[in-house]
Amino acid sequence: MLQRARLLTSSRPLPDFKAVGSNGPWLDTADGRRMLDGSSGLLCSNVGQGSQAVFSRIEKQFSHYTFGGAAVVQPHIQLELMDRLCQAVGRPEDSVALTTCGTLGVEVAVGLARNIVRVRDGKRRGEILTSDLSYHGNSVFTLGVAGNQVRDPRPEDRCGLGPAFPAPYPPTHGHAHEAHGCDASCAGEVARAIDSRGAENVAAVLIEPVNGTTGGAFVPPGGYLRRVSEICRKRNVLVIHDEVLTGLWRTGTPLASRHWDGCEPDLVILSKGLGAGYTGVGAVLVAPELAPLLRHRDADPLPAMGTMATHPLQAAACLGVLDELESMDHGAFAARGERLGASLRSLTGWATVRDVRGIGHLYGVEVTPGLLWPLMQECERRGVFFYPFTGAGHPCSEGLVVAPPLNCGSQDIDCLTSALTDAVAALS
Ligand SMILES: Cc1ncc(COP(=O)(O)O)c(C=O)c1O
């Protein structure tokens, strides 16, 4: 008998079904049912399960050689991946550091940003400013600096770190503009946060361009990210976009920031959509005007990548994921995202659904506090599952993150939305 209690993970009740097979967005369960994955695993299985393109890339690399770190074997396949990735996200001249996961991507980006501003601007301290409705990973640093209420370290353990400014979203900034909600002027909070610390002490603002699982897919007000970029540029503070969750078409564009003008970041971190659940990976992209500073004689040594971060099988899997993403019919894909959004928005007609927001293939369906777990169960009973979010505020906002694989079909989307609508109706 397997012991569930042995698993040291968050307190969320474990799902009741056991998966024994899969096909695209579907999982086959041990009791003969099919479950539709409405969450892309942990917002990462963006091209579904069992991709032949990924399999054949891994198989081919396996037949060549299975391990070779960049320090010992020429990293051909990793360089090929970096090339493809930079082209795919429209930053063809960037330099890249690879890591094994999103958290380490953020950690490496922070180190690189500090190094850059020390060389470029002579900054002595390298503070990193984040918002109070954010998640940037589960290391001691990223938990301390971010604003995830549920995973907040105790004050005595947070090493003096903490979020620096309110995110422009109602759960933590609703009071600011009660009459008209948040808008681009909320970026003024970022300016205040930098100025109160002294720009000479701040290396970077680290921000999720579209909120992920912490608040439940909030989309920033138009002009907000641009204002943040302008504020930072004026003060010689770098902008790092954490696109671990949103990168590679999750929101409909290669990078979520592409929905708006004037907010291209200095550094961007990608992860979930690149490995797509086939491999752990993180990639930090650094803009071409900054990367040379990292090789300056006054710069600190470049980061070691870590044993597994230049793994050739990892690179092969990622190339297969890019093959899948680039071969999608992007017109049909965009239409599916719109259709998904429209169906989900109609759920606000139910009293139990407080709000629906999001973009592309990423939505938050916020429900009346207390209904999240019953709703998850109702959904599971109807053959679909989602990722839960428990956000912020009093009482804490809660709901489902709806984020199916990007290449699932229109019929799958219809299945998902009708199961969710039935589940909401059953609770209303
Ligand atoms: C925005 C964001 N940043 C960083 C991370 C950490 O990534 P990982 O779990 O791969 O370490 C996550 C994970 O959910 C995330 O959503």
The ligand as an ORCA input file, in Angstrom:
! r2SCAN-3c Opt
* xyz 0 1
  C       5.811     33.023    -12.504
  C       6.610     31.882    -11.953
  N       7.906     32.054    -11.687
  C       8.684     31.050    -11.221
  C       8.151     29.804    -10.980
  C       9.016     28.697    -10.455
  O       9.223     27.723    -11.436
  P       9.596     26.230    -11.035
  O       8.427     25.643    -10.330
  O       9.908     25.561    -12.332
  O      10.810     26.294    -10.162
  C       6.790     29.576    -11.245
  C       6.188     28.262    -10.994
  O       5.007     28.075    -10.917
  C       5.997     30.639    -11.749
  O       4.681     30.476    -12.017
*
